[in-house]
Amino acid sequence: MPPKTRGFLTFLVTLLLVACAGQPTPPPTNFTSSTYSDAAFPALPELQAQVGFWRKVYASWGRSQVALHDDRYLDIVYGVLTLPGSIDESQTAEHKEFVKGHLETLKELLRQVEYKTAANSPLTTAEQALADRIKASSGGPRALMGASERLRSQRGTRERFKRGLEMSGRYDAAFRRTFREAGLPEDLAYLPHVESSFQNHAASAAGAVGMWQFMPGTARHFGMLNAAIDERRDPVASAQGAARYLRNAHDRLQSWPMALTSYNHGVGGMQQARAAFGNNFAAIVQNYSGSGFGFASRNFYAEFLAARDIAKNPQRFFPEGVNYEPPLNLDRVRLRQTASATTVASYYEVNLWELNSLNKAWNSAAQSGRLPLPAGTLIWLPAGTITRLAQRGDTDRAVALADTVTTAKLR
């Protein structure tokens, strides 16, 4: 028997149910299981196991740790592995093989427990410990059947989430103002913690791009994508796109848990789920099995609640402190007419390279001036640009090209 397999079974026998690679990192001493609940974002009792799981993923388990768990009953965590060797953002081939080996060992043991239970055969000490652990979960005795097929691994993201909190300081005020002006709950500003950890370069294998993770088709539908500009790469512009999307979703679904879940599963998909289970969101999460409604969709709202809880109480989850980045401090104007980037740079006496670095939504053709920027384009300028022109008496000249949107820190 390989050493890691023997070690894993040893821990099962001793009822620790933790792989031989190490113990899970305990949560902070002042960790709380409470979840903020209000009319917009209710903390449904049926989802508390899921919310608690994602709090651990975000704020307790680090990137060197991988939890082996049930993908349906998230209070069943069989163990937390500690990855060997050096640790970085992505797992190495060695790490993947290490996790795979433990998953296979545990899966085989779960199959034995399922088979023997169905046949009413006696269980070994390790098998009985595993069966008792599963039966004690939120799924109860029914969770035992099919447990081997529901086995999943989840790497911790504590470092990534903390870095996201730090970066959120740059955008939180701007995002909150965006949702407030749209008449939507300001706490929607926490959504990038789930989507991208506030990393603007984030890109999914499916084609979602940016801090708010819009797919190309959705971006076009909500006016964020044209020949010159991809606003998915501008955090504030894409937040405005998210506000348009979420307003539409809420108008159609009449529920923030459903509207938020549609951000992952689509409005049409959530309408089908509602047709099957009505407005009972907990029943949808627990029982809906429509096409594409998998682990990510089932957990999306719970992830949002967990992220919101942590972001509202960072000192409870990160007692070492969080160094928030300062808020955006840039000027912003809206073009009254079509103009090239070179024209804008000349007009506002800004270096073209600096202008392009501030406006990451522009594609290469737009940045070089080969493709003009459409009328209505929102443009970031260095802080103080508009004030400088006004002090020189050039206000009329500036207004001829664009309307001023903001000239102060976005607090």
Buried (B, 14 or more C-beta within 10 A) or exposed (E): EEEBBEBBBEBBBEBEBBBBBBEBBEBBEEBEEEBBEEEBBBBBEEBBBBBBBBBBBBBBBBBBBBBBBBBBBBBBBBBBBBBBEEBEEEBBEEBBEBBEBBBEBBBEBBBBBBEBBEEEEEBBEBBBBBBEBBBEBBBEEEBBBEBBEBBEBBBBBBBBBBBBBBBBBBBBBBBBBBBBEBEBBBBBBBBBBBBBBBBBEBBEEEEBBBBBBBBBEBBEBBEBBBEBBBBBBBBBBBBBBBBBBBBBBBEBBEBBBBBBBBBBBBBEBBEBBBEEBEEBBBBBBBEBEBEEBEEEBBBBBBBBBBBBBBBEBBEBBBEEEBEBBEBBBBBBBEBEEEBBBBBBBBBBEBEBEEBBEBBBBBBEEBBBBEBBBBEEBBBBBBBBBBEBBBEEEBBEEBBEBBEBEBBEEBE
